[in-house]
Amino acid sequence: MLFVKTTKREKTIEDRIKYEKEVSEIGEILSDEISYKNISSGDLASLIDISILLSKEIKVKMFTNTILRIFDTILDERNKIAWKSLPPIASTVISEKMLMQLTDIGHRLACFNNTNQTVNIVENNIAFESFIIYGNVSTDFTFPSMSNITRKVKVQFTAEIEPPLSDVPNCGHSSASGVIYRNLATNLDPKSTFVINSKLVAFSFTRNSSVKLEKNARIKLRLQHEWEKRRGDVSKCMFWNLKTSDWSEEGCRVDESTKSFTICECDHLTNFAVLMDISGREKPSETKSWLTLVCCTLSSICLMITICLLTSVRSLKSRRNLITSHLCLCLLFMNLLTSYGLQQTHNTILCRSISIMLMYTAASSFLWMLLEGYILYQMIILVFKSVGYISHRCMYCIGYGVSFIWVSVALVIVKPNGFFDNDKNYFCWISNFEQPGIIWIFIGPAFAIIILNVIVFIMSLRATIITNLKRKNSKETQQSNDLKANVKRWLKGWISLLILLGFTWILALLYVHADLYFASYIFIVCNGLQ
């Protein structure tokens, strides 16, 4: 242990601090000594207390670099064991002292800095900047002020701000202090139910870090995630409340959140971080993987057999079966793309291509479904009256040509990024969690087709019922049997149409867009049975 309370060595250092000419030397010795040794849990509190004593006895500029090196060493990865061995309360107290200490140093440095220039110091675990401010702070102000400090954090203001005069005695102007900490946020509250997913960013215009901004002004922070946000995770913009020693989201909101970063807006200045609620995270399921493999294989085999029979057996060739074979072909491709293509997010070009092909095959499927419904209706009506005839060429134009126009229009509206954005999409599909509304480019026409199919189905059912009621049979039992047979046939047709009209793919949309994970299991089973 380097320092233990009440040891002679610590008392000696405290005594030597009283003599300013030796303070700089003491700080350098302390910094050098801990730079190559692992710190124990007992050293943490002593190091912070000694740093506070140093800062009180000398001019800030003389020791800022030294104190930052000491704090940087304390936050180093190799000293995680020391932090973890501390009781939660002790860890919180030490972390809060560090926050307050560097905020105080930043403002004092701005007041006693004779160069009238911004001071920035960057270490491995700390990026520090002290600003001298005269007049108002405009919307062009940024922290960090230099891109070489870090590109992962950006602090700006939404409106011009009139900062208060610095609360450092005899300062005479305004000041600002900004600090970015690595590995500190987790030490503030080791038992937090949320997971820290960004660096801790402290910014203030006074040594009292929690200051309310003017009415229309907001601080805007772009915080890079430490790890990629996963499906089901919820980003929360929070700050460390020094009064309650706890995380709070009061006065803060999430402006934008992607897989790699979150933009927060808050109405006050303090110590900010992104915390992740992972309670809704989707977990990998071996059961679902096996279910997908079995059902996808079964569905694909059945669809291929159906296509082969309908196209090769002469007795089965008809206009209705021609439509059915093309519908099965589209469903086969859509089935394969959904099962094996949705997760191919590692390659942007490949994923966008899959997304476009998936929308095209899905659009074609719905259009062939519409033709299927129309032909069924036409077949029933043709028994009693002559109706219009749709040529094969016209059917191909509707089934594949209209879907091509549909996808082309979508591509023009949402651009290639709308089909897949690596920072926003979890699947190779047209919509994402940041812009869920663009899915209506597909859902809107698809729902219109489903409604038309339902109307066609109701009209067909009505025509069949009316026709059967008009038919009279002399034998009551025969009529009853015919009615039962018809009811069975209607129910069978209704269930088949319901599946074909999109129930399966509505489940897929609920899973992808509404995070209804149970829907994925129902979809896999229905997809295998269609």
Residue pairs with C-beta under 8 A, 6 or more apart in sequence:
1 40
1 42
1 43
2 33
2 34
2 37
2 39
2 40
2 43
2 46
2 47
3 9
3 10
3 13
3 42
3 43
3 46
3 47
3 50
4 10
4 42
4 46
5 42
5 45
5 46
10 46
10 50
13 26
13 30
13 50
14 50
14 53
16 22
16 23
16 26
17 23
17 26
17 53
17 54
17 57
18 57
20 57
20 58
23 54
23 57
23 58
23 62
23 63
24 58
24 62
24 63
24 66
26 54
27 54
27 63
27 66
27 67
27 70
28 66
30 47
30 50
30 66
30 70
31 66
31 69
31 70
31 73
34 43
34 47
34 70
34 73
34 74
35 69
35 73
38 78
38 79
38 81
38 82
39 47
39 73
39 74
39 79
39 82
40 82
40 85
41 82
41 83
41 85
41 86
41 90
43 82
44 74
44 79
44 82
44 83
44 86
44 94
45 90
45 93
45 94
47 70
47 74
48 74
48 94
48 97
48 98
48 101
51 67
51 70
51 71
51 101
52 97
52 101
54 63
54 66
54 67
55 63
55 67
55 101
55 104
55 105
55 108
59 112
60 105
60 108
60 109
60 112
61 109
61 112
61 113
64 105
64 109
64 119
64 121
64 128
65 121
67 101
67 102
67 105
68 102
68 121
68 123
68 126
68 128
69 123
71 98
71 101
71 102
71 123
71 125
71 126
72 123
72 124
72 125
72 126
73 79
74 98
75 125
75 126
75 181
75 182
75 183
75 184
76 124
76 125
76 183
77 183
80 183
83 91
83 187
84 190
86 94
88 189
88 190
88 191
91 187
91 188
91 190
92 187
92 188
92 189
92 190
92 245
94 187
95 184
95 187
95 188
96 188
96 240
96 242
96 245
98 181
98 184
99 179
99 181
99 184
99 202
99 209
99 240
99 242
99 271
100 207
100 209
100 242
102 126
102 128
102 177
102 179
102 202
103 177
103 179
103 202
103 204
103 207
103 209
104 207
105 130
105 177
106 128
106 129
106 130
106 175
106 176
106 177
106 178
106 179
107 130
107 166
107 167
107 168
107 171
107 175
107 176
107 177
107 204
107 206
107 207
108 168
109 119
109 130
110 119
110 130
110 131
110 132
110 133
110 166
110 168
110 171
110 175
110 176
110 177
111 166
111 168
111 170
111 171
111 172
111 173
111 175
113 119
113 130
113 132
116 132
117 132
118 129
118 130
118 131
118 132
118 145
119 128
119 129
119 130
120 127
120 128
120 129
120 130
120 144
120 145
120 146
120 149
121 127
121 128
121 129
122 128
122 149
122 150
124 182
125 181
125 182
125 183
125 184
126 179
126 180
126 181
126 182
127 144
127 149
127 150
127 153
127 179
127 180
128 178
128 179
128 180
129 143
129 144
129 145
129 149
129 177
129 178
129 179
130 175
130 176
130 177
131 143
131 145
131 175
131 176
131 177
131 178
132 173
132 175
133 163
133 173
133 174
133 175
133 176
133 205
134 173
134 174
136 160
136 161
136 162
136 163
137 157
137 160
137 161
137 162
137 163
137 176
138 157
138 160
139 156
139 157
139 158
139 159
139 160
141 156
141 157
142 154
142 155
142 156
143 154
143 155
143 176
143 178
143 203
144 150
144 153
144 154
144 155
144 178
144 180
149 180
150 180
152 199
152 223
152 224
152 261
153 180
153 199
153 201
153 221
153 222
153 223
153 224
154 221
154 222
155 178
155 201
155 203
155 219
155 220
155 221
155 222
156 219
156 220
157 213
157 217
157 218
157 219
157 220
158 216
158 217
158 218
158 219
158 220
158 265
159 214
159 216
159 217
159 218
160 217
161 213
161 214
161 217
162 214
163 174
163 176
163 205
164 174
164 205
164 206
164 211
165 171
165 172
165 173
165 174
166 172
166 173
166 174
166 175
166 205
166 206
167 206
167 207
167 208
168 175
168 207
174 205
175 205
176 203
176 204
176 205
177 202
177 203
177 204
178 201
178 202
178 203
179 201
179 202
179 203
180 199
180 200
180 201
180 202
181 199
181 200
181 201
181 202
182 199
184 200
185 196
185 198
185 199
185 200
185 240
185 273
186 196
188 200
188 240
188 247
189 240
189 246
189 247
192 247
192 275
194 236
194 238
194 247
194 275
194 276
194 277
194 278
195 275
195 276
195 278
196 226
196 273
196 274
196 275
196 276
197 225
197 226
197 227
197 229
197 235
197 274
197 275
197 276
198 223
198 224
198 225
198 226
198 262
198 273
198 274
199 223
199 224
199 226
199 273
200 240
200 271
200 272
200 273
201 221
201 223
201 271
201 272
201 273
202 209
202 270
202 271
202 272
203 219
203 269
203 272
204 210
204 211
204 269
204 270
205 211
205 269
209 242
209 269
209 270
209 271
210 239
210 241
210 242
210 243
210 268
210 269
210 270
211 268
211 269
211 270
212 251
212 267
212 268
213 219
213 267
213 268
213 269
217 267
218 265
218 266
218 267
219 265
219 266
219 267
219 268
219 269
220 255
220 263
220 264
220 265
221 237
221 263
221 264
221 265
221 266
221 272
222 261
222 262
222 263
223 261
223 262
223 263
223 264
223 272
223 273
223 274
224 260
224 261
225 259
225 260
225 261
225 262
225 274
228 259
228 260
229 235
229 257
229 258
229 259
229 260
229 276
230 278
230 281
230 282
231 281
231 282
231 426
231 515
232 278
232 280
232 281
232 282
232 515
232 517
233 276
233 277
233 278
233 280
233 281
234 276
234 277
234 280
235 254
235 257
235 262
235 274
235 275
235 276
236 249
236 254
236 274
236 275
236 276
236 277
237 249
237 252
237 253
237 254
237 262
237 264
237 265
237 266
237 272
237 274
238 247
238 248
238 249
238 252
238 272
238 273
238 274
238 275
239 247
239 248
239 249
239 252
239 266
239 268
239 270
239 271
239 272
239 273
240 246
240 247
240 248
240 270
240 271
240 273
241 247
241 248
241 270
242 270
242 271
247 273
247 275
251 266
251 267
251 268
252 264
252 265
252 266
252 267
252 272
253 264
253 265
253 266
254 262
254 263
254 264
255 263
255 264
255 265
256 262
256 263
256 434
257 263
257 434
258 423
258 424
258 434
259 422
259 423
259 424
259 426
260 423
261 423
262 274
264 272
264 274
266 272
280 515
282 515
282 517
288 520
288 521
288 524
291 521
291 524
291 525
292 339
292 524
294 528
295 524
295 525
295 527
295 528
295 529
296 335
296 336
296 339
296 340
296 524
296 527
296 528
298 528
299 335
299 527
299 528
299 529
299 530
300 332
300 335
300 336
303 328
303 329
303 331
303 332
303 335
304 332
306 324
306 325
306 328
307 325
307 328
307 329
307 332
309 316
310 316
310 317
310 321
310 322
310 324
310 325
310 328
311 317
311 325
319 375
319 392
320 372
320 375
320 376
320 379
322 392
322 395
323 368
323 371
323 372
323 375
323 395
323 399
324 372
326 364
326 368
326 399
327 365
327 368
327 369
327 372
327 500
330 361
330 362
330 364
330 365
330 368
330 399
331 365
331 530
333 357
333 361
334 358
334 361
334 362
334 365
335 527
337 354
337 357
337 358
337 361
338 358
338 508
338 527
339 527
341 354
341 357
341 358
341 428
342 354
342 358
342 427
342 428
342 429
343 427
343 428
344 350
344 351
344 354
344 428
345 351
345 420
345 422
345 425
345 426
345 427
345 428
348 420
348 422
350 428
351 420
351 422
351 425
351 428
352 416
352 419
352 420
352 428
354 428
355 419
355 420
355 428
355 429
355 430
356 407
356 411
356 419
358 428
358 429
359 407
359 410
359 419
359 430
359 442
360 403
360 404
360 407
362 442
362 446
362 505
363 402
363 403
363 406
363 407
363 442
363 445
363 446
364 399
364 400
364 403
366 445
366 446
366 449
366 450
366 502
367 398
367 399
367 402
367 403
367 449
368 399
369 449
369 453
369 500
369 501
369 502
370 398
370 449
370 452
370 453
370 456
371 390
371 395
371 398
371 399
372 500
373 452
373 453
373 456
373 457
373 460
373 497
373 501
374 390
374 456
375 390
376 456
376 457
376 460
376 493
377 456
377 459
377 460
377 463
378 387
378 388
380 460
380 463
380 464
380 467
381 387
381 463
383 467
384 463
384 467
406 445
409 441
410 418
410 430
410 441
410 442
411 419
413 438
413 441
414 430
414 438
414 441
418 430
418 435
418 438
419 428
419 429
419 430
420 428
420 429
421 432
424 432
424 433
424 434
424 435
425 432
426 432
426 433
427 512
429 512
430 438
430 439
430 441
430 442
431 437
431 438
431 439
431 512
431 513
436 513
439 509
439 513
443 509
446 502
446 505
450 501
450 502
453 497
453 501
454 501
457 494
457 497
457 501
461 490
461 494
464 486
464 490
468 482
468 483
468 486
472 479
473 479
473 482
499 526
499 529
499 530
500 530
503 526
504 523
504 526
504 527
504 530
507 519
507 520
507 522
507 523
507 526
508 519
508 523
508 527
510 516
510 519
511 517
511 519
511 520
511 523
